[in-house]
Amino acid sequence: MFSLILALAVVGTSVNTPTTTLPPPSTVVPSVQDPGPSSEPYRVHAGDQLQVDVFGDPTMSHVVTVLSGGDIFYPLVGRIHVDGQTPDQAATTIGGALRKYVRQPMVTVSVLAQGPIDVLVLGDVKTPGKYLLPATSRVSDALAAAGGLAPTDGDFPVARVETTAGAISQVPLQKLLHDGDTSVDMRLSNGSTLYVPAPLTFTVEVLGSVDRPGEITLREGDKLAIAIAKAGVSPQTNPDLNNVEVKRTLPDGSSKTYTINIYDTLKNGNVASDLTMAKGDVVYVPQAKKPVSNGLFGIFTSLLLLIK
């Protein structure tokens, strides 16, 4: 339970009331709160259950629930809007409304139970959208609600979480989802936006003995085998996959040609020999002098289904 307390005090005196030392008017007593995943204060939202105490008048103290529109219904006063306020601010708002009925009220607000939170999940996930999650949800829960990450080649990206106050935090999904480091699985707050960046895309040209020669769109981290799979190979084109050439323009303007045995890469699982593609690469697949085994084409078909 979050215990966040504000003393909204304007000390009143009456004929029969003894003198009491209380905070001066409008003085805010520092809140005691669990900062959770960030240093931002907790903000009240729909579904929260609040304990409202009025010092010196227990009949005016009540437990209230924040309604869907962000209001609470308080006896005598009626509706009071507290959505998006810290418990300190909510105590100030409630105290102001009670002044019509209580002389110089001193109000404290505590969060007894948190309501579910709205989280917007965008970017490279299977089903982007807004999700209503349990109050204690974390980044992994939001990703699960959105169906998980879209197919990703290479390392998982660094996600970004933005709160309603505009604070931005980064969550390395490689650590969280691949390494199992739950320390980076940050708690989310109501109104948070989780954005998962998609890998950068670029084009290469695949020519020669392929089914669909021309420009191929790849994603950051894609290998040569994926480029060839997207261009398509079949017994009709009869490609020589032992001698695939990749011509690359280097930053200084010079060019370099790589000769890759992609057949060995796929047959023997020699992943280290597969080349990571770069923007502007030109791939040439020569035609084999002898018919190629049909079994190899099945590997490319499976690879293509995997990356779709």
SVG drawing of the C-alpha trace seen along z (x, -y; Angstrom):
<svg xmlns="http://www.w3.org/2000/svg" viewBox="-24 -32 63 66">
<polyline fill="none" stroke="black" stroke-width="0.4" points="0.0,0.0 1.3,-3.3 1.2,-5.7 1.3,-9.2 0.2,-11.9 -0.5,-15.5 -1.4,-17.8 -3.7,-20.5 -4.0,-22.7 -5.6,-25.9 -5.7,-26.0 -9.1,-27.1 -9.9,-28.3 -13.2,-28.5 -14.2,-29.5 -13.9,-26.0 -11.0,-24.8 -7.6,-24.6 -4.6,-26.0 -2.9,-23.3 0.3,-23.5 -0.5,-22.6 1.1,-23.3 0.6,-26.8 -2.0,-27.5 -1.3,-25.7 1.8,-23.9 2.5,-20.6 3.9,-17.9 6.3,-15.7 4.7,-12.5 5.8,-9.1 5.6,-6.9 7.1,-3.9 8.8,-5.4 8.4,-2.1 10.2,-1.9 10.9,-5.6 11.2,-8.7 7.9,-10.1 5.2,-10.4 2.1,-8.2 -0.8,-9.7 -4.4,-8.8 -6.5,-7.2 -9.7,-5.3 -10.2,-2.2 -8.0,-3.4 -9.3,-3.1 -8.5,-6.0 -8.5,-6.5 -9.5,-10.1 -9.0,-11.2 -10.2,-14.5 -8.3,-15.4 -10.5,-15.9 -13.7,-14.8 -13.8,-11.0 -17.4,-11.3 -16.0,-13.1 -13.3,-10.4 -14.2,-7.9 -12.9,-5.3 -13.8,-6.2 -13.2,-4.7 -12.1,-6.8 -14.8,-6.4 -14.1,-5.9 -14.2,-9.6 -11.6,-10.4 -14.1,-11.7 -14.8,-10.5 -18.2,-10.9 -17.8,-12.4 -20.6,-12.8 -22.0,-16.4 -19.7,-17.6 -20.6,-15.3 -18.3,-14.8 -14.6,-15.8 -12.2,-15.4 -8.9,-13.9 -7.7,-12.0 -4.0,-12.5 -3.3,-14.2 -0.8,-13.0 -2.3,-11.9 -0.9,-15.2 -2.7,-17.2 -5.9,-15.1 -5.8,-16.0 -5.6,-19.7 -8.5,-19.4 -10.7,-17.5 -9.8,-19.9 -10.8,-22.9 -14.2,-21.3 -14.8,-20.5 -14.3,-24.1 -17.9,-24.8 -18.9,-22.3 -15.9,-21.9 -14.0,-24.8 -10.4,-24.8 -10.1,-21.1 -6.8,-19.2 -7.0,-16.3 -4.8,-13.3 -5.1,-10.9 -3.6,-7.4 -3.9,-4.9 -5.4,-1.7 -5.5,0.2 -4.5,-0.7 -6.8,-0.3 -5.9,1.2 -3.7,-0.9 -4.0,-2.0 -0.9,-1.3 -0.4,-2.1 1.9,0.3 3.3,-0.8 6.0,0.2 7.3,3.6 4.8,5.8 2.2,8.2 -0.9,6.3 -0.2,2.7 -2.9,0.9 -4.1,-0.3 -4.4,2.3 -5.9,2.3 -3.4,4.1 -3.2,4.9 -1.8,2.1 1.6,3.9 2.2,4.6 5.7,4.3 7.1,4.0 7.0,7.8 3.3,7.8 2.6,5.1 4.5,7.0 2.6,10.2 -0.7,8.3 0.4,7.0 1.1,10.5 4.9,10.3 7.5,8.9 7.2,9.1 9.8,11.4 13.2,10.0 16.6,10.9 19.6,10.4 19.4,8.8 16.2,7.5 15.9,3.7 16.0,1.2 12.4,0.2 11.3,-3.2 8.7,-4.0 7.2,-7.4 5.1,-8.5 2.3,-11.1 4.7,-13.5 7.0,-13.1 9.8,-11.2 11.4,-8.7 13.2,-5.4 15.0,-2.9 14.5,0.9 17.0,3.2 14.9,6.0 17.9,8.2 18.7,8.3 15.1,8.8 13.9,11.3 17.1,13.1 19.2,12.9 16.4,13.1 17.5,10.1 14.4,9.1 16.0,6.1 15.4,4.1 11.7,5.1 10.4,1.7 7.0,1.1 4.5,-0.8 2.2,-3.6 -1.2,-4.6 -1.1,-6.4 2.4,-5.0 3.4,-4.5 5.7,-1.6 7.4,-1.9 9.4,0.9 11.5,-0.3 11.5,1.8 14.8,2.8 16.0,0.4 15.3,1.5 17.4,1.2 17.6,2.6 20.2,4.8 20.2,6.1 20.2,9.9 21.0,11.0 21.8,14.2 20.2,17.6 17.3,16.6 13.6,16.7 13.0,13.0 16.1,11.0 16.2,7.3 15.9,5.2 15.2,7.0 14.2,5.3 16.1,6.5 16.1,5.6 19.1,4.6 21.1,7.7 19.8,9.8 22.3,12.3 23.1,13.3 21.0,16.5 17.9,14.4 18.5,12.2 18.8,15.2 15.7,16.8 13.7,13.7 14.9,13.6 14.0,17.3 15.9,20.3 14.6,23.4 15.6,26.3 14.6,24.2 17.3,21.6 19.8,24.2 22.0,21.8 25.6,22.4 25.4,21.7 29.1,22.6 30.3,19.4 27.9,16.6 29.5,13.2 28.7,10.0 30.0,6.7 30.1,4.0 31.0,0.3 33.1,-0.7 32.9,-4.1 36.0,-5.4 34.4,-4.7 36.3,-1.6 34.6,1.7 35.2,5.2 33.9,8.5 33.2,11.4 32.8,15.0 30.6,16.9 29.8,20.7 26.2,20.3 25.6,24.0 28.1,24.9 26.5,22.4 23.1,23.9 24.0,27.6 26.5,27.7 25.2,24.9 28.4,22.8 26.7,19.6 30.0,17.7 30.6,17.9 27.3,16.2 27.7,12.5 25.7,9.7 24.2,7.6 24.7,3.9 22.8,1.2 23.7,1.2 25.2,4.7 25.0,6.4 24.6,10.2 25.3,12.4 24.3,16.0 25.9,17.9 24.3,20.9 25.6,24.3 27.2,26.6 25.4,29.6 21.9,30.0 21.6,28.9 20.1,31.3 16.4,30.6 17.0,30.9 18.8,27.6 15.8,25.8 13.7,27.1 16.1,25.4 15.6,22.0 11.8,22.5 11.8,23.2 14.0,20.1 11.6,17.9 8.6,19.2 10.5,18.4 11.2,14.8 7.8,13.9"/>
</svg>
